[in-house]
Amino acid sequence: MSPKKIYILGSAFPFRGGLSAFNERLAKQFQDEGHEVKILTFSLQYPEILFPGKTQYSSGESPKDLKIERCVNSVSPLNWLKIGKKIQKEKPDLLIFKYWLPFMAPCFGTIARLVKRNNHTKIATIVDNMIPHEKRFFDTWFSKYFVKPIDAFIVMSQSVKNDVQKFSQKPCILTPHPMFDNFGTSISREKALQHMNLSNEFRYLLYFGFIRRYKGLDLLLEAFADERLKKIPVKLIVSGEFYEDSKPYFDIIEKHNLHDRIILKTDFVPDDEVANYFCCADLITLPYRDATQSGVTQIAYYFEKPMLVTNVGGLPEIVPNGKSGYTVEPNSQAIADALVDFFDNKNPDFFTQTLREERKRFEWSELTRAIENLL
């Protein structure tokens, strides 16, 4: 693709989390390929009353090599008109929305309609979820409003592609979620354990990411109470903020007397600490009840860590059973059986070679090439 002027509209610094990491990494890839890139992020992303975590903001430093402009207010129609006219006038060749929640549809859809009037800018969207995991009565109406001015769609799982095609028959391409390679270099297990103040006498499972029912931490806790696992020197690290009532999870821990076998790290993990969590773990667990794709799998691929995922959404596409780890049914018995097999029958390097082969599918250049082909 010849050099283009590209705008990405979505989360970025000073907002934290996987959405920001994705948009920033995509912007860097486009820049490395010779394009002029700017990220338009939020002056207000969510009103504080609607945000379930402790804070929306990063404690780190702004990326020094990216142009990020804070200007979009997700709940102000006057702002949407202002930003839409601004982008319309500046005439980027390509405007990419990162769409993950129908709450953003009125804002994004209005801006897209205004931009489209310049008869120059192509408008695409990378869709994480067209239909959210936790549904609300307005989701369908809002998403219909958003998709109308969009020229093309990029999705990262077949299940999301199926959902998109319920709303629009415009061009839609499926390409895997790229591998997150922006969380520092891999370190030795020993160094990671030392940094985390963990004993080398145990092996470790890692649950990583915010905690909501659809992510199935309760299934994992019930599986971890299996009598067979109590005989194995293994502990579970739960790393993630509670985005809902924590009591049901602590009730399971209490019920099965898991206190000594669970390590709770329920604060947000800064980017420069992510490597320690993944490098000390033997297996990354994603026991989801519902899923589209997951950025956690793409961090695991980068650090060459096998995964246990459930057979929901796009997870089996990302983690083929027996190659990158385990794909099991979303119930505690199936999860427990896989965990026992891993610790009883697999050495720590069992999946390493196949992980290295699989991760080749997830280069960022594959995503930018897909966008180019789509346009």
LODO-112765 format. One line per field, with one value per residue (C-alpha): x, y, z negated. Coordinates in nm, 4 decimals, padded with zeros to 6 digits. Layout:
u (X,...) $
v (Y,...) $
w (Z,...) $
//
This chain:
u (00.0000,00.1427,00.1931,-00.1394,-00.2720,-00.4362,-00.6417,-00.7292,-01.0185,-01.0378,-00.8677,-00.5036,-00.2841,-00.3637,-00.6272,-00.4991,-00.5753,-00.5780,-00.7731,-00.5130,-00.2278,-00.3844,-00.4422,-00.0964,00.0717,-00.1307,-00.0356,00.3309,00.3027,00.1472,00.4215,00.6916,00.5392,00.5740,00.2286,00.1387,-00.0632,-00.2584,-00.4671,-00.7731,-00.8557,-01.0981,-01.1121,-01.3853,-01.4135,-01.6671,-01.8364,-01.6808,-02.0169,-02.0288,-01.6724,-01.6583,-01.2835,-01.0682,-00.9407,-00.9462,-00.6030,-00.2509,00.0208,00.2906,00.4391,00.2939,00.4385,00.7049,00.6910,00.3150,00.0907,-00.2070,-00.4712,-00.7234,-01.0362,-01.3356,-01.6089,-01.8151,-02.1308,-02.1369,-02.3242,-02.1771,-01.8308,-01.9223,-02.0220,-01.7012,-01.4749,-01.6644,-01.6251,-01.2589,-01.1756,-01.3919,-01.1826,-00.8449,-00.9262,-00.7325,-00.7179,-00.8346,-01.0230,-01.0274,-01.2637,-01.1921,-01.5435,-01.5942,-01.9123,-02.2479,-02.2241,-01.9799,-02.2097,-02.3861,-02.0507,-01.8703,-02.1671,-02.2235,-01.8560,-01.8408,-02.1447,-01.9867,-01.6480,-01.8098,-01.9293,-01.5791,-01.6067,-01.2446,-01.1912,-01.2432,-01.3939,-01.3182,-01.3741,-01.1961,-01.4726,-01.3963,-01.7605,-02.0640,-02.2890,-02.1427,-02.0918,-02.3199,-02.6224,-02.8367,-03.1702,-03.0235,-02.7349,-02.8998,-03.0332,-02.7009,-02.4956,-02.7306,-02.6705,-02.2948,-02.2536,-02.4468,-02.1684,-01.8859,-01.7232,-01.5557,-01.5100,-01.2104,-01.2832,-01.0573,-01.2806,-01.5438,-01.8051,-01.7657,-01.7792,-02.1095,-02.2397,-02.1257,-02.3030,-02.6298,-02.5968,-02.4238,-02.3318,-02.0457,-01.6938,-01.5717,-01.2384,-01.1251,-00.7664,-00.6286,-00.5681,-00.1985,00.0495,00.1146,00.4895,00.4922,00.5195,00.8968,01.1328,01.0945,01.2894,01.3853,01.1364,01.3768,01.4104,01.0325,00.9700,01.2253,01.0634,00.7184,00.8536,00.7305,00.8848,01.0544,00.9122,00.5751,00.4433,00.1991,-00.1220,-00.2076,-00.5498,-00.4900,-00.7370,-01.0356,-01.2875,-01.6453,-01.8757,-01.8400,-01.4651,-01.5314,-01.2925,-01.5461,-01.5181,-01.1420,-01.1613,-01.4005,-01.1680,-00.8690,-01.0440,-01.0219,-00.8688,-00.6134,-00.4706,-00.4333,-00.1624,00.0381,00.2624,00.0837,-00.0638,-00.3012,-00.2166,-00.5311,-00.4219,-00.6975,-00.9391,-01.2878,-01.5380,-01.8242,-01.8995,-01.6014,-01.7988,-01.8974,-01.5310,-01.4180,-01.7044,-01.5622,-01.2141,-01.3599,-01.5801,-01.2878,-01.0237,-00.8080,-00.6478,-00.2977,-00.3111,-00.4416,-00.2304,-00.4536,-00.3115,-00.6323,-00.4861,-00.4282,-00.0898,00.1226,00.2726,00.6247,00.5138,00.3331,00.6446,00.6942,00.3451,00.3669,00.7265,00.6707,00.3629,00.3608,00.0131,-00.2139,-00.5820,-00.8808,-01.1873,-01.4404,-01.8119,-01.8400,-01.5726,-01.4930,-01.1143,-00.8740,-00.5681,-00.4446,-00.3797,-00.1686,00.0454,00.0876,00.2041,00.4643,00.6061,00.5679,00.3395,00.0884,-00.2766,-00.5932,-00.8950,-01.2582,-01.4409,-01.6295,-01.6249,-01.2980,-01.0718,-01.0351,-00.9266,-00.6474,-00.5409,-00.5656,-00.5989,-00.2758,-00.0631,-00.0743,-00.2259,-00.5738,-00.9205,-01.1862,-01.5566,-01.6525,-01.7117,-01.5025,-01.4624,-01.3164,-01.0878,-00.9668,-00.8991,-00.6814,-00.4902,-00.4176,-00.2987,-00.0693,00.1012,00.1101,00.2017,00.3622,00.7075,00.7439,00.8685,00.6156,00.4298,00.7214,00.8002,00.4390,00.3787,00.6646,00.5134,00.1626,00.2742,00.3912,00.0228,-00.0010,00.2381,00.1109,00.2037,-00.0654,-00.3285,-00.2088,-00.1867,-00.5447,-00.6595,-00.4780,-00.6369,-00.9792,-00.9514) $
v (00.0000,00.3380,00.5783,00.6904,00.9300,00.7021,00.7905,00.5358,00.6315,00.4466,00.3907,00.4916,00.6504,00.7797,00.5054,00.1661,-00.1904,-00.4176,-00.1836,00.0889,-00.1583,-00.2863,00.0555,00.1804,-00.1312,-00.1098,00.2563,00.1666,-00.1052,00.1370,00.3914,00.1290,00.0620,00.4281,00.5721,00.8944,00.7873,00.9616,00.8102,01.0053,00.8953,01.0063,01.3171,01.1176,00.7438,00.6354,00.8465,00.7323,00.6065,00.3532,00.2249,-00.0961,-00.0959,00.1150,00.3569,00.4009,00.5591,00.4319,00.5133,00.4783,00.7217,00.8261,00.6411,00.8750,00.7623,00.7953,01.0910,01.0667,01.3384,01.3403,01.4922,01.2531,01.2737,00.9544,01.1119,01.4621,01.4986,01.8482,01.6946,01.4252,01.6942,01.8864,01.5827,01.4563,01.7896,01.8119,01.4710,01.5492,01.8605,01.6913,01.4164,01.1142,00.8396,00.5850,00.6138,00.3009,00.2636,00.0023,-00.1167,-00.3232,-00.2018,-00.0682,00.2089,00.3743,00.3396,00.6791,00.8578,00.6527,00.6347,01.0108,01.0882,00.8357,00.9901,01.3346,01.2124,01.0276,01.3575,01.4472,01.1749,01.0819,00.8981,00.5224,00.4109,00.0691,-00.0813,-00.3534,-00.5296,-00.7024,-00.7631,-00.6737,-00.8351,-00.7870,-01.0640,-00.8874,-00.7836,-00.4719,-00.3813,-00.1101,-00.3147,-00.4070,-00.0571,00.1063,-00.1371,-00.0915,00.2822,00.2343,-00.0027,00.1983,00.4441,00.1867,00.0784,-00.2410,-00.4625,-00.6456,-00.9255,-01.1633,-01.4675,-01.6487,-01.5976,-01.2183,-01.2367,-01.4226,-01.1498,-00.8692,-01.0295,-01.0133,-00.6335,-00.5643,-00.7335,-00.4942,-00.6381,-00.8212,-00.9983,-01.2395,-01.2199,-01.3447,-01.1133,-01.0226,-01.1241,-00.8669,-00.8101,-00.4798,-00.6006,-00.6283,-00.9160,-01.2649,-01.3423,-01.6683,-01.8471,-01.8154,-01.4402,-01.3978,-01.6070,-01.4049,-01.0793,-01.2112,-01.3478,-01.6977,-02.0321,-02.2472,-02.5541,-02.5030,-02.4888,-02.2115,-02.1530,-01.7986,-01.6390,-01.2935,-01.0141,-00.8469,-01.0677,-01.0988,-01.3970,-01.4657,-01.5141,-01.8206,-01.7771,-01.9593,-02.2636,-02.2565,-02.2299,-02.5260,-02.7242,-02.6316,-02.7893,-03.1309,-03.3887,-03.4958,-03.1434,-03.1199,-03.3861,-03.1782,-02.8891,-02.6263,-02.2860,-02.0602,-01.6926,-01.4833,-01.1538,-00.9097,-00.6549,-00.7533,-00.5858,-00.7312,-00.8535,-01.0542,-01.2456,-01.5487,-01.6117,-01.5825,-01.8141,-02.0836,-02.0344,-02.0641,-02.3622,-02.5675,-02.4296,-02.3048,-02.0129,-02.1610,-02.2578,-01.9310,-01.6197,-01.3164,-01.0177,-00.8234,-00.4918,-00.3811,-00.5031,-00.2264,-00.3039,-00.3308,-00.6047,-00.8290,-01.0298,-01.1366,-01.2863,-01.4788,-01.5935,-01.7467,-01.9410,-02.2930,-02.2700,-01.9738,-02.0416,-01.8872,-02.0724,-01.8492,-01.9218,-01.6877,-01.5389,-01.3849,-01.3643,-01.2730,-01.0542,-01.2769,-01.5622,-01.3262,-01.2313,-01.6023,-01.6675,-01.3950,-01.5465,-01.8988,-02.0217,-02.3042,-02.2278,-02.3905,-02.2385,-02.3376,-02.4368,-02.1093,-01.8310,-01.7892,-01.9422,-02.2832,-02.1012,-01.9310,-02.2234,-02.5514,-02.8426,-03.0352,-02.7736,-02.4595,-02.6259,-02.7532,-02.6712,-02.8126,-02.7754,-02.4895,-02.6895,-02.7506,-03.1257,-03.0846,-02.8083,-03.0215,-03.3207,-03.1080,-02.9556,-03.3008,-03.4221,-03.1226,-03.1602,-03.5414,-03.6127,-03.3066,-03.1645,-02.7835,-02.7671,-03.0090,-02.7441,-02.5088,-02.6122,-02.6135,-02.2799,-02.1326,-02.2631,-02.1389,-01.7898,-01.7203,-01.6675,-01.3674,-01.1063,-00.7458,-00.7244,-00.9864,-00.7463,-00.4462,-00.6626,-00.7774,-00.4164,-00.3291,-00.6204,-00.5277,-00.1688) $
w (00.0000,00.0974,-00.1960,-00.3382,-00.5973,-00.8545,-01.1616,-01.4306,-01.6578,-01.9895,-02.3229,-02.3683,-02.6344,-02.8952,-02.9014,-03.0045,-02.9033,-02.6013,-02.3739,-02.4137,-02.3713,-02.0486,-01.8933,-01.9852,-01.8462,-01.5239,-01.4841,-01.5255,-01.2608,-01.0127,-01.0905,-01.0380,-00.6957,-00.5979,-00.6698,-00.8496,-01.1530,-01.4280,-01.7073,-01.8141,-02.1667,-02.4330,-02.6423,-02.8187,-02.7527,-03.0151,-03.2790,-03.6089,-03.7340,-03.4473,-03.4822,-03.6917,-03.7679,-03.9980,-03.7362,-03.3596,-03.3466,-03.3012,-03.5522,-03.2850,-03.0393,-02.7058,-02.4023,-02.2696,-01.9072,-01.8498,-01.7768,-02.0138,-02.0345,-02.3215,-02.1733,-02.1651,-02.4291,-02.4132,-02.5610,-02.4079,-02.0762,-02.0293,-02.0517,-01.7973,-01.5496,-01.6138,-01.5720,-01.2678,-01.0899,-01.1930,-01.0435,-00.7395,-00.6756,-00.7381,-00.4844,-00.6033,-00.3425,-00.5995,-00.9277,-01.1462,-01.4396,-01.7088,-01.8014,-02.1137,-02.2792,-02.1507,-02.4093,-02.1659,-01.8632,-01.8778,-01.9066,-01.6421,-01.4045,-01.4080,-01.3497,-01.0641,-00.8913,-00.8961,-00.7758,-00.4877,-00.3404,-00.2224,00.0450,-00.0152,-00.3438,-00.3480,-00.6801,-00.8278,-01.1686,-01.3609,-01.5506,-01.8791,-01.9660,-01.7587,-02.0192,-02.3686,-02.6226,-02.8698,-02.6666,-02.7086,-02.5525,-02.3272,-02.1794,-01.8483,-01.7786,-01.8547,-01.6461,-01.3499,-01.3726,-01.3817,-01.0866,-00.8255,-00.7261,-00.7570,-00.4297,-00.5500,-00.8540,-01.0006,-01.2477,-01.4383,-01.4830,-01.2798,-01.5509,-01.5267,-01.1471,-01.1759,-01.4061,-01.1745,-00.8795,-01.0724,-01.0583,-00.7258,-00.3983,-00.3262,-00.2815,-00.5908,-00.6301,-00.8993,-01.0197,-01.3535,-01.6488,-01.6234,-01.8890,-02.1612,-02.1500,-02.3373,-02.6966,-02.7184,-02.6551,-02.7938,-03.1120,-03.2806,-03.5035,-03.7954,-03.7545,-03.7242,-04.0354,-04.2264,-04.1203,-04.2182,-04.5479,-04.4616,-04.5509,-04.2875,-04.4631,-04.2962,-03.9428,-03.8547,-03.6628,-03.5582,-03.5161,-03.3683,-03.2983,-03.4567,-03.6341,-03.5130,-03.5062,-03.1340,-03.1836,-03.3991,-03.6917,-03.9088,-03.6781,-03.7155,-04.0951,-04.1119,-03.8850,-04.0993,-04.4009,-04.2301,-04.4667,-04.2049,-04.1823,-04.5597,-04.5315,-04.2830,-04.3982,-04.1918,-04.2754,-04.0854,-04.0337,-03.9821,-03.8314,-03.7501,-03.8886,-03.9933,-03.7594,-03.9616,-04.3145,-04.4417,-04.7060,-04.4905,-04.4115,-04.7710,-04.8684,-04.6393,-04.7848,-05.1354,-05.0487,-04.9172,-05.1545,-04.8675,-05.0536,-05.0585,-04.6911,-04.5434,-04.4950,-04.4513,-04.2629,-04.2102,-04.1006,-03.7436,-03.6146,-03.4563,-03.1164,-03.2553,-03.4988,-03.2500,-03.1600,-03.5206,-03.5421,-03.2167,-03.2523,-03.5957,-03.4782,-03.3380,-03.1845,-03.1013,-03.1710,-02.9906,-03.1260,-02.9460,-02.9266,-02.6283,-02.4021,-02.0682,-02.0793,-02.3578,-02.3813,-02.6661,-02.4233,-02.2128,-02.5118,-02.5885,-02.2320,-02.2601,-02.5795,-02.4334,-02.7100,-02.6545,-02.7229,-02.8427,-02.6709,-02.6483,-02.3336,-02.2914,-02.0328,-01.8482,-02.1136,-01.9410,-01.6235,-01.8171,-02.0384,-01.8453,-02.0863,-02.1316,-01.9547,-02.1671,-02.4712,-02.5515,-02.4225,-02.6555,-02.7212,-02.9553,-03.2723,-03.5812,-03.5228,-03.1739,-03.2972,-03.5900,-03.3623,-03.1324,-03.4241,-03.5668,-03.2264,-03.1890,-03.5257,-03.5253,-03.1649,-03.0041,-03.0673,-03.0806,-02.7198,-02.5690,-02.3645,-02.2945,-01.9367,-01.8196,-01.9932,-01.7921,-01.4713,-01.5532,-01.6540,-01.2986,-01.2100,-01.4384,-01.3018,-01.2931,-00.9268,-00.8604,-00.9972,-00.7975,-00.4865,-00.5422,-00.5736,-00.2525,-00.0663,-00.2009,-00.0817) $
//
